[in-house]
Amino acid sequence: MLRRKEQAKTAGAAKANNWVLAALAGVPLIMVLGNSMLIPAFPQIRDAMGISPLQVGLLITFFSIPAGIAIPFLGFLSDRIGRKKIMVPALLLYGLGGLISGLSPVLFQKSYAVMLTGRIIQGLAAAGTAPIAMALIGDLYQSQSRNKALGVLEATNGLGKVISPILGSLLVLLIWWSLFFVYAALAVPVALAIAFLVNETPLSAQQTGKSFSAYFSGVSELFQKKAATLLIAFFGGMLALFTLFGVLSYLSDALEATYGLQGVRKGLVLAIPVLASASTALGTGFFLQRRPQYLKASLLTGLGLFSVSLILSALFQTIPAVLALLAVLGLGVGLTLPSLNTIVTSSASEEKRGAVTAFYGGVRFIGVALGPPVFSLLEKSGPWALYGPWAAAGAATLLLAWFFLKTPKSQATGAAS
């Protein structure tokens, strides 16, 4: 009888953990819509608002830069007052920012300034969502379970990227500004799920009593001790997302102007790299759960595929080649990001994890912010200027990781960190 009760308790805990993981996985799923859903609508937004391609790209930049700047401070607060107290209000504010941007063409005479204001609000709110969810995963799950949970988080992030270009393309066929209202429709139920389903561990007196300067002094010490590992991880994450969003932004116009693809067909093509990335990220998370000793190999393979796909993209411009190389790019990103996420979250103790993942999330957002405008400026300089520098940067990151990257001991041994 006692054994049956223990088994039932274990099964109940596993079920509860699944619901918790599902609630947390909803956060990156929504956050990625913040940028990816707009990209296929760039031509329609540009024409309807009467703005330039660079100004359209700034809708991504004005979302991502505020997020990147605010993330470290909200990471500090999440370690001091708790993750949920940051995440739930941030999700609600994120929905409000979407409403403001959506109302700009309806109530404010197509005001570009109002639309940007809503995007800034969304970006500030986004700083308190996905990076904090990653830190919370690090708090709630240990060792191999953490690999699996982080893989699910990265996979839902990728799933959002898969859904968003298709969803954005469909919404544009109805009313282009309706896509801004989707943010509020999704953010509210996820906020409620986290509020009622997630039970985070109590904060220690050491965490709640630490000052801002003392807190970041401890993080600075961690960076000094693990400088090579963290710098490689941070740059790799930024480079992967910079390139992915830059390519998607460039192709949003190029697929219409050069290849004549519009509407849902264009959305399906834009979904190829993120579908490959999402499915690979999920598989990588499950694989590393059972074989944590292959974490570095997974990262190196991903960076290699990333660089090769960009080099070949500069050489081959036909539609079949574009489709194939987009898939390889997504495969490389899908191998790279879950490995980097695990390295970052496992490099810090629980009281510093919020700040470290916040800085990591910040540089990822900066990568997303810079990708579209940089690719917009380079697209007239030819394919080698468009793809070559990032292929070289990926190869350099691979070499640095090969020689200097030290994966956390917990990932090599499977011990809890």
PyMOL commands that set and color helices and strands:
alter all, ss='L'
color gray80, all
select helices_A, chain A and resi 2-36+39-49+53-81+84-107+112-126+130-140+143-174+176-197+205-208+212-225+227-257+263-290+292-315+319-346+350-381+383-404+409-413
alter helices_A, ss='H'
color red, helices_A
deselect
rebuild
show_as cartoon
